Amino acid sequence: MNSLILQSHWQEIPSALLRSLSSSSMPWRVVISFAKPEFYQHAEHPAVWFLTIFPCIVLVVFTYLVAKHHRKLYGPSDYSDQKDFLKTLEIGDVPEEIRKETTEVATSDKTTHTISSDTVNLLDAAYQEMVGSGYCLLHAAQVLAERTAPRTGRYRLRVWIEPIQGRPLAEIESVTCRVWDDFSPRHYTTTSVRSNFDLWLHVYGEFPVIAVLKLKEGQTIQLQRYLDIPGRPPD
């Protein structure tokens, strides 16, 4: 008896949905009005369920996009200054481990790897050598002209030596840099301690640079850096 009552109630649900659809907004009215007479005899027709459930799915997806990916809903033209659009670009899929406010380190690879002792010793020695040198190579980029296909963009770069571990720049006698093959000449030397031995470039693409630091005591230190620019143009 209970099963018959439940069945009758279940059959009434699609009929109620059908009646509500026929009296709802215009798209639903169009679908219902053009349906064949047999359509009304099958209130559990998949189209009825689709027309009822689909708007709910759209609402859920839209809510998720607004809550989790709202930055992707705007284009460069939506900003008063289109340079602000570049600031909103994400740098990649962030691992869950570092979404917290605490200091964490993680990779995108979810596989657990065993690092050999030889690799650990090699990395530790190289890291200590890098930090022990007391200097690192930094750069900053400025957009002069946005890249608009097929035209390439134009960028201004500054490369300089930054001291670490409290080592003074005054210990450096000169810095010689080697840049990309398109430049002529490709080697540049500076002795300007005041400007952190900087190198300025006007470019349209990315490339690596190597710097050799000649210390006043006679030793040399080699540093390298890949000069990436805003937007990561493929040129």
C-alpha positions as CSV (number, residue, x, y, z in Angstrom):
1,M,0.0,0.0,0.0
2,N,2.8,2.4,1.0
3,S,4.6,1.6,-2.3
4,L,1.5,2.5,-4.3
5,I,1.2,5.8,-2.5
6,L,4.9,6.6,-3.1
7,Q,4.5,5.7,-6.7
8,S,1.5,8.0,-7.2
9,H,3.4,10.9,-5.5
10,W,6.4,10.2,-7.7
11,Q,4.3,10.3,-10.8
12,E,2.8,13.6,-9.7
13,I,6.2,15.3,-9.4
14,P,7.0,15.3,-13.1
15,S,3.4,16.5,-13.8
16,A,3.9,19.4,-11.5
17,L,7.3,20.2,-13.1
18,L,5.6,20.1,-16.5
19,R,2.9,22.5,-15.4
20,S,5.4,24.9,-13.9
21,L,7.5,24.8,-17.1
22,S,4.6,25.6,-19.3
23,S,3.9,28.7,-17.3
24,S,7.6,29.8,-16.8
25,S,9.9,31.9,-18.8
26,M,9.9,32.3,-22.6
27,P,12.5,29.6,-23.6
28,W,10.6,27.0,-21.7
29,R,7.3,28.1,-23.2
30,V,8.7,27.8,-26.7
31,V,9.9,24.2,-26.0
32,I,6.6,23.1,-24.5
33,S,4.5,24.8,-27.1
34,F,6.3,23.1,-30.0
35,A,6.2,19.7,-28.4
36,K,4.0,16.9,-29.9
37,P,0.8,15.9,-28.1
38,E,2.5,12.7,-27.0
39,F,4.9,14.7,-25.0
40,Y,2.2,15.7,-22.5
41,Q,1.4,12.1,-21.9
42,H,4.9,11.4,-20.6
43,A,5.5,13.8,-17.9
44,E,8.7,11.9,-17.0
45,H,10.2,12.7,-20.4
46,P,14.0,13.4,-20.3
47,A,13.4,16.9,-21.8
48,V,11.3,17.9,-18.7
49,W,14.0,16.9,-16.4
50,F,16.6,18.6,-18.5
51,L,14.7,21.8,-18.6
52,T,14.4,21.7,-14.9
53,I,17.8,20.6,-13.8
54,F,19.9,22.5,-16.4
55,P,19.3,26.0,-15.0
56,C,20.4,24.7,-11.5
57,I,23.6,23.3,-13.0
58,V,24.3,26.6,-14.7
59,L,23.7,28.4,-11.4
60,V,26.1,26.1,-9.5
61,V,28.8,26.4,-12.1
62,F,28.5,30.2,-12.3
63,T,28.7,30.4,-8.5
64,Y,31.8,28.3,-8.5
65,L,33.5,30.4,-11.2
66,V,32.7,33.6,-9.3
67,A,33.9,32.2,-6.0
68,K,37.0,30.4,-7.2
69,H,38.0,31.9,-10.6
70,H,36.6,35.5,-10.5
71,R,39.8,36.9,-11.9
72,K,39.3,35.0,-15.1
73,L,36.0,36.7,-15.8
74,Y,37.7,40.0,-16.8
75,G,39.7,40.9,-19.9
76,P,42.3,43.5,-20.4
77,S,39.8,46.0,-21.7
78,D,37.8,45.8,-18.4
79,Y,40.7,47.6,-16.6
80,S,41.2,51.4,-16.7
81,D,45.0,50.6,-17.0
82,Q,45.5,47.3,-19.0
83,K,48.8,46.8,-17.2
84,D,46.8,45.9,-14.1
85,F,45.5,42.9,-16.0
86,L,48.9,41.3,-15.9
87,K,49.0,41.6,-12.2
88,T,45.9,39.3,-11.9
89,L,47.4,36.5,-14.0
90,E,48.0,33.3,-12.0
91,I,51.4,31.8,-12.3
92,G,50.1,28.2,-12.5
93,D,48.0,25.6,-10.7
94,V,48.9,26.1,-7.0
95,P,49.5,22.9,-5.0
96,E,47.1,22.5,-2.1
97,E,49.9,22.3,0.3
98,I,51.0,25.9,-0.1
99,R,47.5,27.5,-0.3
100,K,47.9,28.0,3.5
101,E,49.3,31.2,5.0
102,T,52.2,29.3,6.6
103,T,55.6,28.8,4.9
104,E,55.5,25.7,2.8
105,V,57.3,24.0,-0.1
106,A,55.6,21.7,-2.6
107,T,55.7,20.4,-6.2
108,S,52.9,19.7,-8.6
109,D,54.0,16.1,-8.7
110,K,52.0,14.0,-6.3
111,T,54.3,11.0,-6.5
112,T,56.7,10.3,-3.6
113,H,60.3,10.2,-4.8
114,T,63.3,8.9,-3.0
115,I,66.3,11.2,-3.4
116,S,69.7,9.4,-3.5
117,S,72.4,10.5,-1.1
118,D,74.7,11.4,-4.1
119,T,72.1,13.8,-5.4
120,V,71.6,15.3,-1.9
121,N,75.4,15.8,-1.5
122,L,75.7,17.3,-4.9
123,L,72.9,19.7,-4.4
124,D,74.1,20.7,-0.9
125,A,77.6,21.4,-2.1
126,A,76.3,23.5,-5.1
127,Y,73.9,25.4,-2.9
128,Q,76.6,26.2,-0.3
129,E,78.9,27.3,-3.1
130,M,76.2,29.6,-4.6
131,V,75.3,31.1,-1.2
132,G,79.0,31.3,-0.2
133,S,79.8,33.4,-3.2
134,G,78.0,36.3,-1.5
135,Y,76.4,37.6,-4.7
136,C,73.4,36.8,-7.0
137,L,72.2,38.1,-10.3
138,L,68.8,39.8,-10.4
139,H,66.7,41.5,-13.1
140,A,63.5,43.6,-13.5
141,A,61.4,44.2,-16.6
142,Q,59.3,47.1,-17.8
143,V,56.7,46.9,-20.6
144,L,57.3,49.6,-23.2
145,A,54.8,48.4,-25.8
146,E,52.3,45.6,-25.3
147,R,52.6,42.6,-27.6
148,T,49.8,42.6,-30.2
149,A,50.0,39.9,-32.9
150,P,51.5,40.0,-35.3
151,R,53.6,42.8,-33.8
152,T,56.0,41.9,-31.0
153,G,56.2,43.8,-27.7
154,R,59.0,45.9,-26.5
155,Y,60.6,45.7,-23.0
156,R,63.3,47.4,-21.0
157,L,65.4,45.2,-18.7
158,R,67.8,46.0,-15.9
159,V,70.2,43.3,-14.7
160,W,72.3,43.9,-11.6
161,I,74.4,42.2,-8.9
162,E,72.8,41.8,-5.5
163,P,74.9,41.0,-2.4
164,I,73.8,38.3,0.0
165,Q,75.1,37.2,3.3
166,G,76.3,40.7,4.0
167,R,79.2,40.6,1.5
168,P,80.0,44.1,0.2
169,L,79.9,45.1,-3.4
170,A,83.1,46.9,-2.9
171,E,85.0,43.6,-3.1
172,I,84.1,43.4,-6.8
173,E,86.5,44.9,-9.3
174,S,84.4,44.4,-12.5
175,V,81.5,42.5,-13.9
176,T,81.4,41.2,-17.5
177,C,78.1,39.9,-19.0
178,R,77.5,37.8,-22.0
179,V,74.1,38.3,-23.7
180,W,72.1,36.8,-26.6
181,D,73.6,36.2,-30.0
182,D,71.4,38.9,-31.6
183,F,73.3,41.6,-29.8
184,S,76.5,43.0,-31.1
185,P,78.8,43.1,-29.3
186,R,77.7,40.2,-27.0
187,H,80.0,41.0,-24.1
188,Y,79.8,44.1,-21.8
189,T,81.9,45.1,-18.8
190,T,81.1,47.5,-16.0
191,T,82.9,48.8,-13.0
192,S,80.1,50.9,-11.5
193,V,79.7,49.8,-7.9
194,R,77.2,52.6,-7.3
195,S,74.7,51.1,-9.8
196,N,75.2,47.6,-8.6
197,F,77.1,46.8,-11.8
198,D,73.9,47.0,-13.7
199,L,73.2,46.2,-17.4
200,W,70.4,47.7,-19.3
201,L,68.7,46.1,-22.3
202,H,65.9,47.0,-24.8
203,V,64.5,43.7,-26.0
204,Y,61.4,42.0,-27.5
205,G,62.0,38.4,-26.1
206,E,63.5,36.4,-23.4
207,F,67.0,34.9,-23.1
208,P,69.6,33.8,-20.6
209,V,72.6,35.9,-19.5
210,I,75.9,35.0,-17.8
211,A,77.9,37.3,-15.6
212,V,81.5,36.8,-14.5
213,L,82.5,38.8,-11.4
214,K,86.2,39.6,-11.0
215,L,87.0,40.2,-7.4
216,K,89.8,42.6,-6.3
217,E,91.5,39.6,-4.6
218,G,91.9,37.9,-8.0
219,Q,89.1,35.3,-7.8
220,T,86.2,35.1,-10.3
221,I,82.6,34.2,-9.7
222,Q,80.2,33.1,-12.4
223,L,76.5,33.8,-12.1
224,Q,73.6,33.2,-14.6
225,R,70.0,34.1,-14.9
226,Y,67.2,33.6,-17.4
227,L,65.6,37.0,-18.2
228,D,61.9,36.4,-18.3
229,I,59.6,39.3,-19.1
230,P,55.9,40.1,-18.3
231,G,53.4,38.0,-20.2
232,R,56.0,35.5,-21.2
233,P,55.9,36.3,-25.0
234,P,56.8,33.4,-27.3
235,D,58.9,35.6,-29.6
